[in-house]
Amino acid sequence: MPAGFNELSYWKTRLKGDTSIYRMVGHRALGKHWNRAIYHRRYDVLAAFFSKFSGSDLSGMKVVDCGAGFGLFWPFWRQHGVGEYSALELSPEGIRWLQKELAACEAKQKKSAIQINVADPINKSIFSDRTIVTFMDVLYHIVDDEDFSHALLNAWNWLKPGGYLIFTDCPCKQDFYSGNHVHFRPLSAYARLIGKKESDFQVFPLFYLSVPLESSATAMRFLRLFWGPAAFLSKRFNLFDKFLSKVVYRLDTFLFKTFPNLHSSSSSLIAVRK
């Protein structure tokens, strides 16, 4: 962990520092519409993954959404009709929001919001039969390696055989930091902890243009500056933010559909079956 960085203090401050939920939990350098487009891209890729299931019927699925934040993935799971949804979140602000949203929803799914730190050692009995456990833009924000191990193993223990662990990270050859609050790790780190091979992980690229690229190479990180002017304008001019959000979303959708072997310039959706 970077010296002097207080992870809990950082997130408590961040999660009450903006009027837009998308910017609070999304990319701080980008406007709210751009961030919303980034989430829609995640929804698209997640939906494509589940489309291979029989009739896309997820009514038998029991989902645990780790680090649920302000519940931006709850609408996705509700729309796809999962049988049960549990949101785990550490921040009091997030829990209050989640409880309000879930209580107001008339969907038939069984649903709950639990305040818990998933990076603590947790008894397996809290869940033991989950079919899907997700960490959407969460694990690489757990910068301490021991805390990361606890979170990953908790999730793996909650899955029943045949269930899926789904998370986002930036697949790389070796781990690296992108700022104090982001610690990307290679698939080998995940594979070692849960007793899998790297080939067991399915990787689905998310972004090429929508999010500034991530790399441990100095030259590549310099290229992040090219996103700067557009990001600056998106935060200050609402119309520009709306326009650019549509452009980057459509371009990324087109690029990955046209070039299936194209790698993401930043994070990918990753799934592994127990």
C-alpha positions as CSV (number, residue, x, y, z in Angstrom):
1,M,0.0,0.0,0.0
2,P,1.4,3.5,-0.8
3,A,2.9,5.1,2.2
4,G,0.6,7.4,4.1
5,F,-2.5,6.4,2.2
6,N,-5.6,5.8,4.4
7,E,-8.0,3.7,2.3
8,L,-11.1,4.0,4.5
9,S,-10.7,7.8,5.0
10,Y,-10.3,8.2,1.2
11,W,-13.6,6.5,0.4
12,K,-15.6,8.0,3.2
13,T,-14.6,11.5,1.8
14,R,-15.2,10.6,-1.8
15,L,-18.6,9.0,-1.3
16,K,-20.1,12.3,0.0
17,G,-18.2,14.7,-2.2
18,D,-20.3,15.0,-5.3
19,T,-23.9,15.6,-6.5
20,S,-23.7,12.9,-9.2
21,I,-23.7,9.3,-8.1
22,Y,-22.0,8.3,-11.4
23,R,-19.1,10.6,-10.7
24,M,-18.8,9.6,-7.0
25,V,-18.3,6.0,-7.8
26,G,-17.0,6.4,-11.4
27,H,-14.1,8.2,-13.0
28,R,-13.5,11.5,-11.2
29,A,-11.9,13.1,-14.2
30,L,-14.9,12.6,-16.4
31,G,-18.4,14.2,-16.6
32,K,-21.5,12.5,-15.3
33,H,-22.9,11.6,-18.8
34,W,-19.5,10.2,-19.8
35,N,-19.5,8.1,-16.6
36,R,-23.1,6.9,-17.2
37,A,-22.0,5.7,-20.7
38,I,-19.1,3.8,-19.1
39,Y,-21.6,2.0,-16.9
40,H,-23.8,1.2,-19.9
41,R,-20.8,-0.4,-21.6
42,R,-20.3,-2.6,-18.5
43,Y,-24.0,-3.5,-18.6
44,D,-23.7,-4.5,-22.2
45,V,-20.7,-6.8,-21.7
46,L,-22.2,-8.3,-18.6
47,A,-25.5,-9.0,-20.5
48,A,-23.5,-10.5,-23.4
49,F,-21.9,-12.9,-20.9
50,F,-25.2,-14.1,-19.5
51,S,-26.8,-14.4,-22.9
52,K,-25.2,-17.8,-23.3
53,F,-27.3,-19.1,-20.4
54,S,-30.5,-21.0,-21.3
55,G,-32.9,-18.3,-22.5
56,S,-31.0,-15.7,-20.5
57,D,-33.3,-16.8,-17.6
58,L,-31.5,-15.8,-14.4
59,S,-34.5,-16.4,-12.1
60,G,-32.6,-19.1,-10.3
61,M,-29.5,-17.0,-9.7
62,K,-28.5,-15.7,-6.3
63,V,-26.3,-12.6,-6.6
64,V,-24.0,-11.0,-4.1
65,D,-22.9,-7.6,-5.3
66,C,-19.7,-6.8,-3.3
67,G,-18.9,-3.1,-2.8
68,A,-22.3,-2.2,-4.2
69,G,-21.8,1.5,-3.6
70,F,-25.0,3.3,-4.6
71,G,-26.5,0.3,-6.3
72,L,-25.7,1.1,-9.9
73,F,-25.8,-2.6,-10.8
74,W,-29.1,-3.3,-9.0
75,P,-31.2,-2.1,-12.0
76,F,-29.2,-4.6,-14.2
77,W,-30.0,-7.6,-12.0
78,R,-33.6,-6.5,-11.4
79,Q,-34.1,-6.2,-15.2
80,H,-32.7,-9.6,-15.8
81,G,-34.9,-11.1,-13.1
82,V,-32.4,-12.7,-10.8
83,G,-34.0,-14.7,-7.9
84,E,-32.1,-13.0,-5.1
85,Y,-29.9,-9.9,-4.8
86,S,-27.7,-9.1,-1.8
87,A,-25.8,-5.8,-1.8
88,L,-22.7,-5.6,0.4
89,E,-21.3,-2.2,1.2
90,L,-19.0,-0.6,3.8
91,S,-20.0,3.1,3.6
92,P,-23.0,4.3,5.7
93,E,-23.9,6.6,2.8
94,G,-24.1,3.7,0.3
95,I,-26.1,1.5,2.7
96,R,-28.7,4.2,3.4
97,W,-29.1,4.7,-0.4
98,L,-29.3,1.0,-1.1
99,Q,-31.8,0.3,1.6
100,K,-34.0,3.2,0.3
101,E,-33.8,2.0,-3.3
102,L,-34.4,-1.7,-2.5
103,A,-37.4,-0.8,-0.2
104,A,-39.0,1.4,-2.9
105,C,-38.7,-1.3,-5.6
106,E,-41.7,-3.5,-6.1
107,A,-39.8,-6.2,-7.9
108,K,-40.5,-9.7,-6.7
109,Q,-36.9,-10.6,-6.1
110,K,-35.7,-11.2,-2.6
111,K,-33.3,-8.4,-1.9
112,S,-31.2,-7.0,1.0
113,A,-28.4,-4.5,1.8
114,I,-25.8,-5.5,4.3
115,Q,-23.2,-3.1,5.8
116,I,-20.0,-5.1,5.9
117,N,-16.3,-4.8,5.0
118,V,-15.7,-7.6,2.5
119,A,-11.9,-7.2,3.1
120,D,-12.2,-8.6,6.6
121,P,-12.0,-12.3,7.3
122,I,-15.7,-13.4,7.2
123,N,-17.3,-16.7,8.3
124,K,-18.5,-18.7,5.3
125,S,-21.9,-19.1,6.9
126,I,-23.1,-15.6,5.8
127,F,-23.6,-17.1,2.4
128,S,-22.9,-20.6,1.1
129,D,-25.1,-21.1,-1.9
130,R,-24.5,-18.1,-4.2
131,T,-24.5,-18.6,-7.9
132,I,-22.9,-15.2,-8.8
133,V,-20.6,-13.0,-6.7
134,T,-19.4,-9.8,-8.3
135,F,-16.8,-7.2,-7.6
136,M,-17.5,-4.5,-10.1
137,D,-14.6,-2.0,-10.0
138,V,-13.9,-3.0,-6.4
139,L,-11.0,-5.4,-6.1
140,Y,-8.4,-3.1,-7.7
141,H,-9.5,-0.5,-5.2
142,I,-8.5,-2.8,-2.3
143,V,-4.9,-1.8,-2.4
144,D,-3.6,-3.8,0.5
145,D,-2.6,-7.4,-0.5
146,E,-3.8,-9.0,2.7
147,D,-7.2,-7.3,2.5
148,F,-7.5,-8.2,-1.2
149,S,-6.8,-11.9,-0.3
150,H,-9.6,-11.8,2.3
151,A,-12.1,-10.2,0.0
152,L,-11.4,-12.7,-2.9
153,L,-11.4,-15.8,-0.6
154,N,-14.6,-14.6,1.1
155,A,-16.3,-14.4,-2.3
156,W,-15.0,-17.7,-3.5
157,N,-16.2,-19.4,-0.3
158,W,-19.7,-18.0,-0.8
159,L,-20.0,-19.6,-4.2
160,K,-21.5,-23.0,-4.7
161,P,-19.8,-25.3,-7.2
162,G,-20.6,-24.2,-10.7
163,G,-21.2,-20.6,-9.6
164,Y,-19.4,-17.6,-11.1
165,L,-17.0,-15.0,-9.6
166,I,-17.2,-11.9,-11.8
167,F,-14.9,-8.9,-11.4
168,T,-13.1,-6.2,-13.2
169,D,-9.4,-5.6,-13.4
170,C,-6.7,-4.6,-15.8
171,P,-5.0,-7.8,-16.9
172,C,-1.3,-7.3,-16.8
173,K,1.9,-9.2,-16.5
174,Q,2.7,-7.7,-13.1
175,D,0.8,-5.7,-10.6
176,F,1.1,-1.9,-10.6
177,Y,-0.5,1.1,-9.0
178,S,-2.4,3.8,-10.9
179,G,-2.7,6.4,-8.2
180,N,-2.8,5.7,-4.4
181,H,-6.3,4.1,-4.6
182,V,-5.9,1.8,-7.6
183,H,-3.8,-1.5,-7.5
184,F,-4.1,-3.6,-10.6
185,R,-3.1,-7.2,-10.3
186,P,-2.3,-10.0,-12.9
187,L,-4.6,-13.0,-13.3
188,S,-1.9,-15.1,-11.8
189,A,-2.5,-13.4,-8.4
190,Y,-6.2,-14.4,-8.6
191,A,-5.4,-17.9,-9.9
192,R,-3.0,-18.6,-7.1
193,L,-5.4,-17.6,-4.3
194,I,-8.4,-19.6,-5.5
195,G,-6.5,-22.6,-6.9
196,K,-7.3,-22.1,-10.5
197,K,-5.3,-21.8,-13.7
198,E,-5.1,-18.6,-15.7
199,S,-6.7,-20.3,-18.6
200,D,-9.8,-20.8,-16.4
201,F,-10.5,-17.1,-16.5
202,Q,-12.7,-15.6,-19.3
203,V,-11.7,-12.1,-20.1
204,F,-14.1,-9.7,-21.9
205,P,-12.6,-6.3,-22.9
206,L,-14.6,-3.2,-21.7
207,F,-13.0,0.0,-22.9
208,Y,-10.6,1.3,-25.6
209,L,-11.6,4.9,-25.8
210,S,-14.1,5.5,-23.0
211,V,-11.6,5.3,-20.2
212,P,-8.0,6.6,-20.1
213,L,-5.6,3.6,-20.7
214,E,-3.8,2.0,-17.9
215,S,-0.3,0.7,-18.1
216,S,2.8,0.3,-15.9
217,A,4.9,1.6,-18.8
218,T,5.9,5.2,-18.5
219,A,5.4,5.9,-22.2
220,M,2.0,4.4,-22.2
221,R,0.9,6.3,-19.1
222,F,2.0,9.5,-20.9
223,L,-0.7,8.8,-23.5
224,R,-3.3,9.2,-20.8
225,L,-2.8,13.0,-21.2
226,F,-4.7,12.8,-24.5
227,W,-7.9,12.2,-22.6
228,G,-7.3,15.4,-20.6
229,P,-8.8,18.1,-22.8
230,A,-12.0,16.1,-23.5
231,A,-12.3,15.2,-19.8
232,F,-11.9,18.8,-18.8
233,L,-14.6,20.0,-21.2
234,S,-17.0,17.1,-20.2
235,K,-16.9,18.2,-16.6
236,R,-17.7,21.8,-17.4
237,F,-20.1,21.8,-20.3
238,N,-23.1,19.6,-20.1
239,L,-23.9,19.5,-23.8
240,F,-20.4,18.5,-24.7
241,D,-20.5,15.8,-22.0
242,K,-23.7,14.4,-23.5
243,F,-22.3,14.5,-27.0
244,L,-19.0,12.9,-26.1
245,S,-20.5,10.2,-24.0
246,K,-22.5,9.0,-27.0
247,V,-19.5,9.1,-29.2
248,V,-17.1,7.1,-27.0
249,Y,-19.8,4.6,-26.1
250,R,-20.7,3.9,-29.7
251,L,-17.1,3.7,-30.8
252,D,-16.1,1.3,-28.1
253,T,-19.1,-0.9,-28.9
254,F,-18.2,-0.8,-32.6
255,L,-14.5,-1.5,-32.1
256,F,-14.9,-4.6,-29.9
257,K,-17.7,-6.0,-32.1
258,T,-15.6,-5.5,-35.2
259,F,-12.3,-6.7,-33.7
260,P,-13.1,-9.5,-31.3
261,N,-9.4,-10.0,-30.4
262,L,-8.9,-6.3,-29.5
263,H,-7.5,-5.9,-25.9
264,S,-8.9,-3.3,-23.6
265,S,-6.8,-0.2,-22.9
266,S,-7.9,-0.2,-19.3
267,S,-10.2,-2.6,-17.4
268,S,-11.9,-5.8,-18.5
269,L,-14.7,-7.9,-17.2
270,I,-13.4,-11.2,-16.0
271,A,-15.3,-14.4,-15.0
272,V,-14.2,-17.6,-13.5
273,R,-16.3,-20.7,-12.6
274,K,-16.0,-22.5,-9.3
